[in-house]
Amino acid sequence: MTGFCNARIVLGDEVVHGALAVVDGRIGGLGAGGGLDLDGDFLIPGIIDLHTDNLERQVLPRSNARWPSRSAFLSHDAQCVAAGITTVFDALCLGDIGFEKARQRTFEDGVEDLRALAAADALKAEHFLHLRCELPAPEMAEMLARAVDEPLVRLISLMDHSPGLGQYADVASYARMRAAEGHGEGEIAEMVALLKENRALHHEPNRRFVLDSARDRGVALASHDDRTVDDVARNHQEGIGIAEFPVTMAAAQAARDCGMRVIAGAPNIVRGGSHNGNVSALALVRDGLVDALASDYVPAAMLEAAFACAAAGALELPAAVRLVTAGPAALVGLADRGRIAPGLRADLVRVRVHDGLPVVRAVWRAGERIA
C-alpha cells in the first residue's frame, strides 16, 4: 500500500486536508496516515481531455516539415501527461476540408500508431479515439467505415467547417484567415466554391451515415460549433447528446434546455476569450452551461482553465476541477475515474499554485507515477 499525506485533496464538492491511501492502483480511504508528503499541495483526479488536436502539431511542427509519426505520437503523449492529463481522446479528422490535406495522413497514421503503441504499453496516458467527421467531405464515409469498429473509438463528432457555417459564419473573415496562411485570392475563391458544392452534395448523406454508424455501436455522439437554436434542436432530435464548442450563448442555452451536455474550450478561458470571436467560455461557465472543458489545441490549458474559473469566482474549486475530471468522464461513460473516491482508479495529479498559476508537480496513473 502507498499513499499521500499533508495534501489538500480536491473531492467532488469540498477540499479536505489530510491523507489518501492507494491500494493496488485504486483509491483507498481518506484520513490520517503516512505516505508521500505533498507539502500542502493540491491533489486532484487525473484530467480527462475529450478533444485534443495536439497530435497534429507534433506531426507538423512546421507546415513543410512532417515529423516521423510514432515519434510525434510519443511526444504528444508526454506533453499531455506533463499537463496532468491521464486520459486522452485523440481527435482525428476524417475528410479533406480544402486547406488541410495533411490531416488525412495524420488520421491514417494515428489510428495505426495508437493500436501499436497501446498494445506495447508504450504510452504513459491512456488514449482513446475521437473521430471528427467532416460531413461535406466526399471521402469521409469510407474513412469512417474503416475506423468505426476500432475498440478505442469512444466519441464521434459531426462537423461542417464549410465557409458560412458555425465558427466560419463570416465568409469574408474566413477568406482573410486563409489569406494570412499564404493562400491567394483566386485559390481561396475557388476552394470556397468547391466546399459549398461539396456541402450540397455530401452533407446530408454523410450525416445519416455517421448517425447510423454511431448508434449501431453505442458510441457517444457530439455536434460541433453549433451556432443557432435550430442547429441544436435538430441535433437533439436526432439523438446527439453532446454539444461541443457551441459558438453562441443561444446555442449553449438551447443545448442545456433540451438536456444535452456541453463541452467548452479551455484555451478560450485561459486567453480571456475566443480566438475566432465566438462566445466567451467563461461566460458559459458563469451561467452554468458547461459540463466539461477540452484542451482543443493546448493540453496545458485544461488545468489552468479550471483554476482560472475558481480564481474568477465563476465556480468553487471542486466544481471547477470537475469540469476537467468527473464532467468529461460522465459524458463518455468512464465510471472508473474522474473522482477521488474509494475503489476508483488512482489517476492523480499533484498541483502547486505559484503566483496564481497551477503547476503540475507529479502525475500518477493507476497508482504508478508517470510524470
Phi, psi and omega in degrees: 000138174236179178176192185223150173223169180054047181241149169265101189269121183270105178268187184298326184223012179200163173247125181240144177262126180167215186239158179220131178265147174233125183232120178052043176079005180243156178285130177262223185269160173263154175143200179283156178154181182262201183118193180292125180282116181270005172057033178082006177289161174286147171236116183240163174297156173303139183283143180242118184250112184276349183207105172228130174264012188299330178301321180300324181285336175279326178292322181236074179297334168226154188299335182245019182227095180276131183271150175306133195300309184287329173299318178297319181295319179294323177295317177302312180302314181297321179294320179297313181296319179299337178270004179088010182269119181255345176230122188238130171256104182285117184271110182246132183275136176248109178117139180274126179252026167102314187243003186225057185295336181297339180296332179300311180292324178299321176297309183302310181292321185298317179296314180295317182296317181296318176305310186291314183290323177293318180296329180273002183054041184265356184255143180281314176274166171268128185247138170237174180250136172243110182269119182259108190262113178278105188296330179282351187281127182300326186270357187302314185299319180293322178294318179296319181301327181281338187250341194294336180271001175296125183301337181282352178284116181237352182209136176232133177240145179260121184235154170213099181266027176297142174303134181103357182233162170049231181288348179249036181298327179272104184295323179296319178295321177300316180296320179295321179298315180292326178295322179295337177278356177105005180276144181281161183300316180295319178298317181296314181299318179295318181290321177301317179297318180295318180296321178293322178294316179297324178297316180298325183277322196244341187304306186293311178297324178293323178299314179300319181295317179295312181300315180294319181296316181291317181297319181299336186246000177069028180271141179298141183242136177231146166270174186216130175060041177297135181249324188242162175299323179295321175304311183294318181300317179294316180301315179297316181298328183266012171091011176278126188259351185232132172255111183262123177056052173302140188262357176226156175298322182298318180293318179296319179294320178296321177298315179297318183297328181261009173089008176283153175270150185239130172253132176241165184272124178297322178300329177302321180286315183297321183280346182087015178158173182285141176284349179250007180080019180271186186300147177289126178294325178295323176297320177297318179297315181301327182271007177071030186253011183238130177259335182204151171252152175228151186285335181061278184232002178222102181306319183295345181294335185301302182296315183297321180294320180299312180291330177293322177299319178291317181296328180279354181079011179287327180211156167290156186304315180302319179292323178294318178294328178300331181296339180244008182226274182296324180299304177301321181301317182293326183295330184241015172073031176267085187280352185265005185207176176098352179220155171264099182208147183305134177093342179280162182296138184276066169269114191219152180226129174269127186231129172245137180263121179241115178053040178087352184256124178286132183240125177286123181253336178194153181222137177235139172238122184051041177081353181258129181290131181237355175200000000 
